[in-house]
Amino acid sequence: MNKVFGGIALGALVVAGLAAQSRQAPSTRGTTGTLPVPTATAMLTDANGGSVGTARLQQTPHGVLMKLDLQDATPGVHALHIHEAGRCEPPSFQSAGNHFEPSQRQHGFLNLDGPHAGDIPNIDVPPTRRLTVEHLLSGVTLDDGPRSLLHADGSAIIIHADEDDYASDPSGNAGDRIACGRIEG
């Protein structure tokens, strides 16, 4: 009987340990042991400074996983891009610069010489103004290097007024920039 209770107690300790471990910050196993996974966030605001939503970014072995959680976005189909500078000066957000593209490719998923590293598929915001979507950004990283979104000038997530045509260089005829968030690690 004591062996049964001992086995149950050991099992409970293992489950409790696994549950506690799952609440810790994400990590990956490196050659020097367990290392924290790089993460970043962006708080998106509109031209009037109102909150539009947040983006959470996490490094993966295959690029950066971005979860976009919009709470008060303009309904409709909109282009979504990573821009080369971490500046979001309203009302035009032109301070964010061009699309993030360290290897001089052209814009667009349909362009033979594309896409930019900062090109992301269009989003379709419903009339509720709320949208949650995830994208894997395979051409960027949160680690050091030329493809890092956390380089010295930073980078920003931009939502455009119109949808991206996925072909026109340099910006897909996406229209004005209506929301911006500086990516910070």
C-alpha positions in Angstrom: 0.0 0.0 0.0 2.9 2.4 0.8 4.3 1.8 -2.6 1.0 2.8 -4.2 0.9 6.1 -2.2 4.6 6.7 -2.9 4.0 6.2 -6.6 1.0 8.6 -6.6 3.0 11.2 -4.6 5.9 11.0 -7.0 3.5 11.3 -10.0 1.9 14.4 -8.4 5.4 16.0 -8.0 6.3 15.3 -11.6 3.0 16.8 -12.9 3.5 19.9 -10.6 7.0 20.3 -11.8 6.0 20.2 -15.4 3.2 22.7 -14.8 5.6 25.1 -13.2 8.1 24.7 -16.0 5.4 25.5 -18.6 4.7 28.9 -17.0 8.4 29.9 -17.3 9.7 32.1 -20.2 10.2 30.1 -23.4 13.6 28.7 -23.8 15.6 26.6 -26.2 18.4 24.1 -25.7 21.7 25.5 -27.0 25.2 24.1 -26.9 25.8 25.9 -23.6 22.6 24.7 -22.0 19.1 26.2 -21.8 19.0 29.7 -23.2 16.1 32.2 -23.2 14.3 32.6 -26.5 14.5 36.2 -27.8 11.1 38.0 -27.8 9.9 41.5 -28.7 6.6 43.5 -28.6 5.1 46.4 -30.5 2.2 48.6 -29.3 0.3 49.8 -32.4 -1.3 53.3 -32.4 -3.2 55.3 -35.0 -2.5 58.8 -36.2 -4.3 60.3 -33.2 -2.3 58.3 -30.7 -5.2 55.8 -30.0 -4.3 52.2 -29.2 -5.0 49.8 -32.1 -3.5 46.7 -30.6 -0.3 44.8 -29.9 2.1 42.5 -31.6 4.2 39.8 -29.8 7.2 38.4 -31.6 9.1 35.3 -30.6 12.3 33.8 -32.2 11.9 30.3 -33.6 14.3 28.0 -35.4 12.5 29.0 -38.6 12.2 32.8 -38.2 10.1 35.0 -36.0 6.6 34.0 -35.0 4.4 37.2 -34.8 1.0 37.2 -33.0 -1.0 40.3 -33.9 -3.8 41.1 -31.6 -5.9 44.1 -32.8 -8.6 45.5 -30.6 -9.6 48.8 -32.3 -8.4 48.6 -35.9 -10.1 50.1 -39.0 -12.3 47.4 -40.6 -11.4 46.2 -44.1 -8.5 44.5 -45.9 -5.1 46.1 -45.1 -1.5 45.7 -46.0 0.8 44.7 -43.1 4.6 45.3 -43.3 7.7 45.5 -41.2 9.4 48.8 -41.8 13.1 49.6 -41.5 13.1 52.2 -38.7 11.7 52.0 -35.2 10.1 55.4 -35.4 6.3 56.0 -35.4 5.8 59.8 -35.7 2.2 60.6 -36.4 0.2 61.4 -38.4 1.9 59.9 -41.5 4.3 57.5 -39.9 6.7 58.2 -42.8 9.4 58.2 -40.0 9.3 54.4 -40.1 11.1 54.4 -43.5 10.8 51.8 -46.2 10.0 48.1 -45.9 12.5 46.1 -44.0 14.8 44.5 -46.6 18.5 43.9 -45.8 19.2 41.9 -49.0 17.9 44.4 -51.7 15.0 42.2 -52.9 11.9 43.9 -54.4 8.5 44.1 -52.9 5.8 41.5 -53.3 5.0 37.8 -53.0 4.1 37.7 -56.7 7.3 39.5 -57.8 10.0 37.2 -59.1 12.6 39.4 -57.4 10.7 39.5 -54.2 9.5 39.5 -51.5 11.0 42.0 -49.0 11.9 40.4 -45.7 9.2 42.8 -44.2 6.4 41.7 -46.5 3.5 40.1 -44.6 0.2 38.8 -46.0 -2.8 41.2 -45.9 -5.1 41.2 -42.9 -8.9 41.4 -43.1 -10.3 43.3 -40.1 -14.0 42.5 -39.4 -16.6 45.1 -38.5 -16.0 44.3 -34.8 -12.6 46.0 -35.2 -10.9 43.0 -33.5 -8.6 40.5 -35.1 -6.0 38.0 -33.9 -3.7 36.4 -36.4 -0.3 34.7 -36.4 2.4 34.8 -39.1 5.8 33.2 -39.4 8.3 35.7 -40.7 11.0 33.5 -42.2 13.2 36.3 -43.5 13.9 38.0 -40.2 15.3 37.3 -36.8 15.4 38.8 -33.3 19.0 37.6 -32.9 22.0 39.8 -33.8 22.8 40.2 -37.5 21.8 42.0 -40.7 18.2 40.4 -40.7 17.6 41.5 -37.1 14.4 43.5 -36.3 16.2 44.8 -33.2 19.1 46.5 -35.0 20.4 49.9 -33.9 17.7 51.9 -35.8 15.0 49.5 -34.7 12.0 48.5 -36.9 8.3 49.0 -36.9 5.1 47.2 -37.8 2.9 49.3 -40.1 -0.8 48.8 -41.1 -1.7 50.5 -44.4 -5.1 51.9 -45.4 -5.4 49.7 -48.5 -4.6 46.1 -49.3 -1.2 45.0 -50.7 -1.3 44.0 -54.4 1.7 41.7 -53.7 3.4 42.8 -56.9 4.1 46.6 -57.2 7.5 47.7 -56.1 8.3 49.3 -53.6 5.2 49.1 -51.5 2.3 47.1 -53.2 0.1 50.2 -53.7 -0.9 49.8 -50.1 -1.9 53.4 -49.5 -1.4 55.6 -46.4 0.1 54.3 -43.2 -2.8 54.2 -40.6 -1.1 52.5 -37.6 2.4 52.0 -36.4 4.2 50.2 -33.6 7.9 50.2 -32.7 9.3 46.7 -32.2 11.1 46.6 -28.9 13.0 43.7 -27.4 
